[in-house]
Every structure is written in C-alpha cells, then in structure tokens.
Amino acid sequence: MKPSSDEDVLRSDLLPKVSIRSLLVVTLAAAILATIARSADSGETAAKAFLLAVGSLITFFALSSLFFLVASVFDIGRRKDDSTEDTSSDVDQSLPPQILPPRDRSV
C-alpha cells in the first residue's frame, strides 16, 4: 500500500479551479479600475472615457451572454419537438446533381 502522500489527488468537477495567481490578477485589475474611477470622479476626462469604454465592453459581453442563454433555451425547446425519424417522402440517399464538374487533379 502506498503512503498517503504519494496517492493521486482526485479533482472535483463541482468546485471551480481557482488559483492564488488568478485571484491576485483579479484583485490587481479591480484596484486599477478603482484608481481610474477615483480620478474620473475628480474630473479627469481620459479616465471617464476609459471607464465608459470598459463599461461598454462589460455591458456588451453581459448582453451577449444573456441573448445566448435565451437562444439556447429556445433551441432546447425546439429539439424536444423534433422527431428523430425522417418523415419526408423526398428523402433519398443519392447526392444532388453537380452544377460544375469536378476539376481534373492530374494536371
């Protein structure tokens, strides 16, 4: 039997995998944004423009995520209604006729 220090660590899929480095990066980004927000509050025009750009990007990604969520909910509902068997009488296993003939690759 192996000692407990040599056993493989089982990773859980339920808990997010967050490292100290990623937490420090997020904290640094929040500190920089807070500093820019403080200077924007005191009247700096460039800081106001930067915060407007960052806010616009955050709003864009939040709305895109929301629209994707709504579209996926509608798609799940549509998939449940579709049947798995082909009911069309026009379906056959042959390919449609080609408009352009294939190129001769021997040249």
N, CA, C and O of each residue as an XYZ file, in Angstrom:
428
protein
N       0.834     -1.177      0.000
C       0.000      0.000      0.000
C       0.886      1.250      0.000
O       1.869      1.329      0.737
N       0.520      2.218     -0.835
C       1.301      3.449     -0.912
C       1.008      4.362      0.268
O      -0.095      4.354      0.813
N       1.996      5.140      0.653
C       1.719      6.151      1.679
C       0.741      7.194      1.134
O       0.635      7.381     -0.078
N       0.042      7.855      2.020
C      -0.997      8.795      1.598
C      -0.421     10.003      0.846
O      -1.133     10.632      0.063
N       0.852     10.333      1.072
C       1.439     11.494      0.394
C       1.696     11.202     -1.084
O       1.800     12.134     -1.882
N       1.802      9.928     -1.463
C       2.058      9.583     -2.854
C       0.784      9.287     -3.650
O       0.854      9.074     -4.861
N      -0.363      9.272     -2.998
C      -1.603      8.967     -3.698
C      -1.991     10.121     -4.619
O      -1.713     11.287     -4.339
N      -2.626      9.769     -5.701
C      -3.082     10.792     -6.629
C      -4.237     11.580     -6.016
O      -5.097     11.031     -5.328
N      -4.227     12.858     -6.282
C      -5.290     13.712     -5.779
C      -6.436     13.671     -6.785
O      -6.236     13.924     -7.973
N      -7.623     13.357     -6.311
C      -8.798     13.337     -7.177
C      -9.334     14.754     -7.306
O      -9.587     15.435     -6.312
N      -9.502     15.184     -8.558
C     -10.012     16.530     -8.781
C     -11.529     16.481     -8.832
O     -12.115     15.573     -9.421
N     -12.149     17.457     -8.215
C     -13.595     17.534     -8.211
C     -14.052     18.445     -9.338
O     -13.490     19.521     -9.545
N     -15.072     18.012    -10.063
C     -15.625     18.847    -11.118
C     -16.661     19.825    -10.578
O     -17.117     20.709    -11.302
N     -17.030     19.674     -9.330
C     -18.043     20.549     -8.752
C     -17.466     21.877     -8.291
O     -18.149     22.899     -8.347
N     -16.237     21.876     -7.842
C     -15.623     23.105     -7.352
C     -14.831     23.780     -8.464
O     -14.155     23.106     -9.241
N     -14.909     25.098     -8.544
C     -14.123     25.792     -9.576
C     -12.636     25.710     -9.256
O     -12.233     25.694     -8.093
N     -11.846     25.660    -10.294
C     -10.396     25.584    -10.115
C      -9.833     27.002    -10.176
O      -9.594     27.539    -11.257
N      -9.627     27.598     -9.009
C      -9.154     28.969     -8.905
C      -7.808     28.931     -8.194
O      -7.664     28.330     -7.129
N      -6.832     29.582     -8.804
C      -5.519     29.620     -8.177
C      -5.309     30.969     -7.492
O      -6.036     31.932     -7.737
N      -4.308     31.010     -6.640
C      -3.963     32.260     -5.959
C      -3.517     33.293     -6.983
O      -3.809     34.480     -6.834
N      -2.813     32.855     -8.018
C      -2.349     33.781     -9.051
C      -3.528     34.469     -9.747
O      -3.492     35.676     -9.985
N      -4.574     33.697    -10.073
C      -5.731     34.304    -10.735
C      -6.457     35.267     -9.800
O      -6.956     36.300    -10.245
N      -6.521     34.940     -8.513
C      -7.122     35.862     -7.557
C      -6.321     37.157     -7.448
O      -6.900     38.238     -7.343
N      -4.994     37.052     -7.473
C      -4.171     38.253     -7.418
C      -4.331     39.105     -8.671
O      -4.330     40.333     -8.587
N      -4.467     38.475     -9.821
C      -4.661     39.226    -11.065
C      -6.004     39.953    -11.040
O      -6.088     41.111    -11.448
N      -7.047     39.286    -10.570
C      -8.357     39.926    -10.474
C      -8.321     41.077     -9.475
O      -8.917     42.126     -9.723
N      -7.634     40.899     -8.353
C      -7.512     41.952     -7.354
C      -6.745     43.143     -7.910
O      -7.111     44.290     -7.653
N      -5.687     42.885     -8.666
C      -4.917     43.966     -9.282
C      -5.772     44.736    -10.286
O      -5.743     45.966    -10.311
N      -6.524     44.024    -11.106
C      -7.388     44.690    -12.089
C      -8.456     45.532    -11.393
O      -8.762     46.637    -11.841
N      -9.026     45.017    -10.301
C     -10.032     45.780     -9.555
C      -9.414     47.027     -8.925
O     -10.047     48.082     -8.888
N      -8.184     46.910     -8.431
C      -7.514     48.066     -7.837
C      -7.221     49.133     -8.889
O      -7.380     50.325     -8.626
N      -6.796     48.712    -10.071
C      -6.524     49.672    -11.145
C      -7.811     50.366    -11.575
O      -7.826     51.582    -11.765
N      -8.898     49.595    -11.730
C     -10.179     50.205    -12.093
C     -10.679     51.159    -11.004
O     -11.254     52.203    -11.315
N     -10.466     50.813     -9.739
C     -10.878     51.701     -8.647
C     -10.082     53.004     -8.663
O     -10.631     54.074     -8.401
N      -8.790     52.913     -8.971
C      -7.971     54.114     -9.065
C      -8.420     54.990    -10.224
O      -8.485     56.212    -10.093
N      -8.729     54.376    -11.350
C      -9.206     55.148    -12.503
C     -10.573     55.750    -12.201
O     -10.850     56.877    -12.613
N     -11.437     55.019    -11.488
C     -12.748     55.550    -11.128
C     -12.618     56.738    -10.183
O     -13.389     57.691    -10.281
N     -11.657     56.692     -9.275
C     -11.454     57.818     -8.366
C     -10.982     59.056     -9.130
O     -11.427     60.170     -8.851
N     -10.081     58.856    -10.094
C      -9.625     60.014    -10.866
C     -10.728     60.502    -11.811
O     -10.785     61.695    -12.110
N     -11.601     59.613    -12.285
C     -12.734     60.046    -13.108
C     -13.725     60.839    -12.269
O     -14.366     61.763    -12.770
N     -13.855     60.484    -11.003
C     -14.750     61.217    -10.112
C     -14.242     62.620     -9.835
O     -15.027     63.533     -9.582
N     -12.927     62.790     -9.881
C     -12.360     64.121     -9.650
C     -12.310     64.961    -10.921
O     -11.860     66.107    -10.881
N     -12.761     64.417    -12.046
C     -12.910     65.234    -13.244
C     -11.970     64.928    -14.385
O     -11.970     65.668    -15.369
N     -11.174     63.889    -14.315
C     -10.261     63.546    -15.401
C     -11.060     63.036    -16.613
O     -11.835     62.087    -16.500
N     -10.862     63.677    -17.765
C     -11.618     63.318    -18.960
C     -11.176     61.964    -19.517
O     -12.011     61.159    -19.929
N      -9.871     61.714    -19.531
C      -9.374     60.437    -20.057
C      -9.853     59.265    -19.204
O     -10.152     58.194    -19.732
N      -9.928     59.461    -17.904
C     -10.401     58.402    -17.014
C     -11.882     58.125    -17.249
O     -12.316     56.973    -17.209
N     -12.660     59.188    -17.495
C     -14.075     58.996    -17.801
C     -14.248     58.225    -19.104
O     -15.095     57.337    -19.193
N     -13.449     58.562    -20.112
C     -13.528     57.861    -21.397
C     -13.138     56.398    -21.242
O     -13.776     55.521    -21.826
N     -12.098     56.128    -20.462
C     -11.668     54.747    -20.250
C     -12.750     53.942    -19.535
O     -13.037     52.808    -19.919
N     -13.355     54.527    -18.492
C     -14.413     53.820    -17.775
C     -15.636     53.603    -18.658
O     -16.313     52.582    -18.535
N     -15.926     54.547    -19.542
C     -17.032     54.369    -20.471
C     -16.749     53.205    -21.428
O     -17.641     52.407    -21.716
N     -15.512     53.111    -21.917
C     -15.150     52.013    -22.824
C     -15.210     50.668    -22.104
O     -15.742     49.702    -22.652
N     -14.678     50.593    -20.895
C     -14.704     49.345    -20.129
C     -16.147     48.963    -19.788
O     -16.523     47.795    -19.888
N     -16.942     49.940    -19.392
C     -18.351     49.668    -19.092
C     -19.113     49.191    -20.309
O     -19.974     48.318    -20.206
N     -18.800     49.765    -21.468
C     -19.451     49.330    -22.705
C     -19.083     47.885    -23.043
O     -19.943     47.103    -23.448
N     -17.815     47.532    -22.878
C     -17.403     46.148    -23.137
C     -18.068     45.164    -22.178
O     -18.506     44.089    -22.586
N     -18.139     45.533    -20.917
C     -18.779     44.656    -19.932
C     -20.253     44.496    -20.254
O     -20.789     43.391    -20.171
N     -20.920     45.594    -20.622
C     -22.335     45.528    -20.992
C     -22.543     44.673    -22.232
O     -23.488     43.888    -22.301
N     -21.650     44.829    -23.220
C     -21.759     44.035    -24.439
C     -21.660     42.549    -24.148
O     -22.482     41.767    -24.627
N     -20.656     42.146    -23.363
C     -20.485     40.729    -23.073
C     -21.609     40.184    -22.192
O     -22.006     39.028    -22.343
N     -22.122     41.002    -21.274
C     -23.243     40.562    -20.435
C     -24.499     40.358    -21.280
O     -25.205     39.365    -21.107
N     -24.783     41.287    -22.188
C     -25.956     41.142    -23.043
C     -25.791     39.989    -24.028
O     -26.755     39.281    -24.320
N     -24.581     39.796    -24.539
C     -24.342     38.668    -25.441
C     -24.563     37.346    -24.716
O     -25.145     36.420    -25.282
N     -24.113     37.250    -23.491
C     -24.327     36.035    -22.698
C     -25.815     35.816    -22.443
O     -26.301     34.687    -22.513
N     -26.536     36.895    -22.149
C     -27.965     36.781    -21.903
C     -28.704     36.323    -23.158
O     -29.564     35.446    -23.081
N     -28.377     36.910    -24.318
C     -29.014     36.511    -25.567
C     -28.680     35.065    -25.921
O     -29.538     34.341    -26.426
N     -27.443     34.635    -25.664
C     -27.069     33.248    -25.913
C     -27.861     32.304    -25.017
O     -28.292     31.240    -25.459
N     -28.051     32.689    -23.768
C     -28.836     31.868    -22.842
C     -30.276     31.742    -23.324
O     -30.841     30.648    -23.316
N     -30.873     32.855    -23.745
C     -32.253     32.818    -24.239
C     -32.347     31.966    -25.500
O     -33.278     31.173    -25.643
N     -31.389     32.125    -26.419
C     -31.403     31.334    -27.649
C     -31.226     29.851    -27.354
O     -31.855     29.018    -28.006
N     -30.388     29.506    -26.391
C     -30.198     28.090    -26.071
C     -31.441     27.502    -25.417
O     -31.734     26.321    -25.607
N     -32.176     28.301    -24.653
C     -33.429     27.807    -24.069
C     -34.435     27.521    -25.179
O     -35.109     26.492    -25.147
N     -34.547     28.417    -26.161
C     -35.453     28.174    -27.282
C     -34.995     26.973    -28.106
O     -35.824     26.218    -28.612
N     -33.688     26.792    -28.243
C     -33.168     25.660    -29.008
C     -33.465     24.341    -28.308
O     -33.787     23.352    -28.966
N     -33.361     24.315    -26.990
C     -33.678     23.096    -26.246
C     -35.150     22.748    -26.427
O     -35.494     21.577    -26.587
N     -36.025     23.758    -26.404
C     -37.444     23.516    -26.623
C     -37.725     23.018    -28.024
O     -38.599     22.174    -28.219
N     -37.001     23.525    -28.998
C     -37.191     23.103    -30.382
C     -36.693     21.677    -30.574
O     -37.308     20.908    -31.313
N     -35.601     21.311    -29.931
C     -35.054     19.952    -30.069
C     -36.006     18.904    -29.495
O     -36.081     17.788    -30.009
N     -36.723     19.249    -28.451
C     -37.656     18.294    -27.866
C     -38.823     18.021    -28.804
O     -39.384     16.925    -28.787
N     -39.202     19.014    -29.633
C     -40.331     18.846    -30.542
C     -39.963     18.058    -31.792
O     -40.830     17.428    -32.398
N     -38.692     18.083    -32.190
C     -38.275     17.385    -33.409
C     -38.303     15.877    -33.195
O     -37.914     15.375    -32.141
N     -38.767     15.172    -34.212
C     -38.716     13.720    -34.137
C     -37.410     13.241    -34.764
O     -36.816     13.946    -35.579
N     -36.971     12.066    -34.393
C     -35.687     11.568    -34.869
C     -35.794     10.862    -36.210
O     -34.782     10.665    -36.881
N     -36.997     10.479    -36.614
C     -37.124      9.757    -37.875
C     -37.439     10.732    -39.010
O     -38.088     11.757    -38.802
N     -36.970     10.397    -40.209
C     -37.238     11.212    -41.382
C     -38.638     10.894    -41.886
O     -38.961      9.742    -42.179
N     -39.457     11.925    -41.983
C     -40.824     11.712    -42.429
C     -41.055     12.245    -43.833
O     -42.154     12.101    -44.368
N     -40.051     12.856    -44.440
C     -40.220     13.410    -45.773
C     -40.164     12.306    -46.810
O     -39.336     11.401    -46.720
N     -41.060     12.382    -47.809
C     -41.057     11.379    -48.870
C     -40.023     11.698    -49.944
O     -39.729     10.847    -50.783
N     -39.465     12.913    -49.933
C     -38.486     13.323    -50.940
C     -37.068     12.876    -50.599
O     -36.160     13.027    -51.417
N     -36.871     12.341    -49.427
C     -35.528     12.000    -48.986
C     -35.101     10.680    -49.625
O     -35.775      9.657    -49.499
N     -33.958     10.734    -50.315
C     -33.326      9.509    -50.793
C     -31.836      9.603    -50.490
O     -31.365     10.651    -50.047
N     -31.116      8.570    -50.710
C     -29.723      8.522    -50.313
C     -28.756      8.970    -51.403
O     -27.550      8.783    -51.242
N     -29.219      9.542    -52.484
C     -28.321      9.958    -53.557
C     -27.967     11.430    -53.431
O     -28.719     12.220    -52.860
N     -26.820     11.782    -53.968
C     -26.379     13.168    -53.948
C     -27.075     13.949    -55.053
O     -27.465     13.365    -56.064
N     -27.238     15.255    -54.883
C     -27.845     16.051    -55.945
C     -26.896     16.156    -57.135
O     -25.689     15.969    -56.978
N     -27.425     16.454    -58.328
C     -26.542     16.579    -59.493
C     -25.600     17.770    -59.334
O     -25.976     18.797    -58.769
N     -24.371     17.625    -59.837
C     -23.372     18.687    -59.706
C     -23.535     19.690    -60.834
O     -23.709     19.325    -61.996
N     -23.475     20.967    -60.463
C     -23.590     22.021    -61.461
C     -22.271     22.179    -62.207
O     -22.248     22.277    -63.434
N     -21.183     22.203    -61.462
C     -19.862     22.285    -62.070
C     -19.184     20.927    -61.945
O     -19.204     20.325    -60.872
N     -18.586     20.439    -63.020
C     -17.905     19.150    -62.907
C     -16.645     19.304    -62.054
O     -16.068     20.391    -62.016
N     -16.210     18.256    -61.378
C     -15.002     18.345    -60.564
C     -13.766     18.581    -61.442
O     -13.702     18.152    -62.594
N     -12.788     19.280    -60.851
C     -11.553     19.560    -61.588
C     -10.731     18.292    -61.748
O     -10.783     17.381    -60.922
N      -9.966     18.259    -62.841
C      -9.050     17.145    -63.069
C      -7.767     17.444    -62.301
O      -7.046     18.374    -62.663
N      -7.472     16.705    -61.285
C      -6.313     16.970    -60.421
C      -5.023     16.370    -60.970
O      -3.961     16.563    -60.377
N      -5.088     15.662    -62.063
C      -3.880     15.047    -62.608
C      -3.012     16.061    -63.345
O      -1.863     15.759    -63.667
N      -3.526     17.242    -63.618
C      -2.764     18.248    -64.373
C      -1.856     19.002    -63.462
O      -1.131     19.891    -63.910
